[in-house]
Amino acid sequence: MRNYTEVLKQVDDSSRVYLTRNGHGEYGILTMAEIDELDRCRAAYTLLSKLKKAEERADKDGWISADELEKELGVAD
């Protein structure tokens, strides 16, 4: 890419720049703020997915008491 600086001037939160290979979209250039936001969204999605699976398992297999949880986590007295 010969006009690297000019391309980066076009990138902002409302205007992404796409790079193509053989006429097909291959890459997208994002701002660091957008990448940080994507990382936060991915982390939140992962957490919610795990919580949903845990809730489904608890509904199926039964919930444990707070004492059992502490014992399982190794924090029981």
C-alpha positions as CSV (number, residue, x, y, z in Angstrom):
1,M,0.0,0.0,0.0
2,R,1.6,3.2,-1.1
3,N,-0.8,5.7,0.3
4,Y,-0.9,4.3,3.9
5,T,-1.1,7.7,5.6
6,E,-4.0,8.9,3.3
7,V,-5.9,5.7,3.9
8,L,-5.6,6.0,7.7
9,K,-6.9,9.5,7.6
10,Q,-10.2,8.1,6.3
11,V,-10.6,5.7,9.3
12,D,-12.9,6.8,12.1
13,D,-15.7,5.3,14.2
14,S,-18.3,6.0,11.5
15,S,-16.2,5.2,8.4
16,R,-14.3,2.0,8.2
17,V,-11.8,1.3,5.5
18,Y,-11.9,-2.1,3.8
19,L,-9.0,-3.7,2.0
20,T,-9.7,-6.0,-0.9
21,R,-7.8,-8.8,-2.6
22,N,-8.8,-9.6,-6.1
23,G,-11.9,-7.4,-5.8
24,H,-13.2,-9.2,-2.6
25,G,-13.2,-7.8,0.9
26,E,-10.4,-9.3,2.9
27,Y,-9.6,-7.0,5.8
28,G,-11.1,-4.1,7.6
29,I,-9.2,-1.3,9.4
30,L,-10.7,-0.3,12.7
31,T,-9.7,2.4,15.2
32,M,-8.2,1.2,18.5
33,A,-11.4,2.4,20.3
34,E,-13.5,0.1,18.1
35,I,-11.1,-2.8,18.7
36,D,-11.4,-2.2,22.5
37,E,-15.2,-2.0,22.3
38,L,-15.2,-5.3,20.3
39,D,-13.0,-6.9,22.9
40,R,-15.4,-5.8,25.7
41,C,-18.4,-7.1,23.7
42,R,-16.7,-10.4,23.1
43,A,-15.9,-10.7,26.8
44,A,-19.4,-9.9,27.8
45,Y,-20.9,-12.3,25.3
46,T,-18.5,-15.1,26.5
47,L,-19.5,-14.4,30.2
48,L,-23.2,-14.4,29.4
49,S,-22.9,-17.6,27.4
50,K,-21.2,-19.4,30.3
51,L,-23.7,-18.1,32.7
52,K,-26.5,-19.3,30.5
53,K,-25.0,-22.8,30.3
54,A,-24.4,-22.9,34.0
55,E,-28.0,-21.9,34.7
56,E,-29.3,-24.5,32.2
57,R,-27.2,-27.1,34.0
58,A,-28.4,-26.0,37.4
59,D,-32.0,-26.2,36.2
60,K,-31.4,-29.7,34.9
61,D,-29.1,-31.1,37.6
62,G,-30.2,-29.0,40.6
63,W,-28.8,-26.0,42.4
64,I,-26.3,-26.3,45.2
65,S,-26.3,-24.5,48.5
66,A,-24.0,-21.7,49.4
67,D,-22.1,-24.1,51.8
68,E,-21.6,-26.6,49.0
69,L,-20.4,-23.8,46.7
70,E,-17.8,-22.6,49.3
71,K,-16.6,-26.2,49.8
72,E,-16.4,-26.7,46.0
73,L,-14.4,-23.4,45.7
74,G,-12.2,-24.3,48.6
75,V,-13.1,-21.3,50.7
76,A,-15.1,-23.2,53.4
77,D,-13.9,-22.9,56.9
